[in-house]
Amino acid sequence: MLVADPPLAAEYRELRARLAGLDIEAKAAELRRISLAVRRSVVEMIATAKLGHIGGDFSVTDILVTCFAGVLNLDPTRPHWEDRDRFVLSKGHCAASLYSTLAYCGFFPRSELATFMAPLSALNGHPNRVKVPGVETNSGPLGHGFPVATGAALAAKLDDKSWRTVVVLGDGEMQEGSNWEAAMTASHYELANLTAVVDRNRLQQGARTEETKSLEPFGDKWRAFGWELREVDGHDHVALLQALEPSTTGKPVAIVANTIKGKGVSFMEDRVEWHHKVPSPEQVRLALEELV
């Protein structure tokens, strides 16, 4: 099992303290800097492993960085601290971006990122809670993370705890019926401590979501299920910080984060083949040139 990197954990605490004293624009600028570093590391991780889901990693990066570096109440040196906020990456195939974010927040040494998907590495293709600090639940089978997050939020409410639960889902994943059962359950129990963020990049494996199984009118569906809806640009750190504020209505919060698959690298953006394509050495060079 990986453990926290003390210098990085101290750096993370200093970052959080510094961000607390900044206005929202300055805070967002710091988060953009970290997001850029995460994307660069993801390119190298996937190129080395020759496996991964780089398009979805890039669409979700700004959401992950905003959650871990800007919003959630966490301590990398105490990953199982009872009063921590809970985070679930339901779209677990985008593990590279999660691992990089965790490493940049001090949960384990950044040097471990080079082992991504190598034999016996803790950094599997899908997150494993036993091996990786900061991972709350194993995820990857789509439609499972949201029900787990709903259960966590319900447990906090039953125990009168103040911690929050945030779950990030893919939009193609929202074609799974288990997610709508979770949405209905969360609304029924008035889980205002639960936030569901949908990485709405409009692409899934092989096709666009609307060609596979239409989700629209997507926002209306969340409202009909009794959620407080917030629609934002999923690459705008200011908008994400504002959207990730606690519920104002006593309802669970649904954030539809409109994103671009492959965001940040021009030849990957909004291209379905980059769902799980591996960049060539020349494409790695070009991608790193753009991610500056």
Buried (B, 14 or more C-beta within 10 A) or exposed (E): EBEBBEEBBBBBBEBBEEBEEEEBEEBBEBBBEBBBBBBBBBBBBBBBBEEBBBBBBBBBBBBBBBBBBBBBEBBBBEBEEEEBBBBBBBBBBBBBBBBBBBBBBBBBBBEBBBBBBEEEBBBBBBBBBEBBBBBBBBBBBBBBBBBBBBBBBBEBBEEEEEBBBBBBBBBBBBBBEBBBBBBBBBBEBBBBBBBBBBBBBBBBBEEBBEEBEEBEEBBEBBEEBBBBBBBBBBBBBBBBBEBBEEBEEEBBBBBBBBBBBBBBBEEBBBBBEBBBBBBEEEBBEBBBEBBE
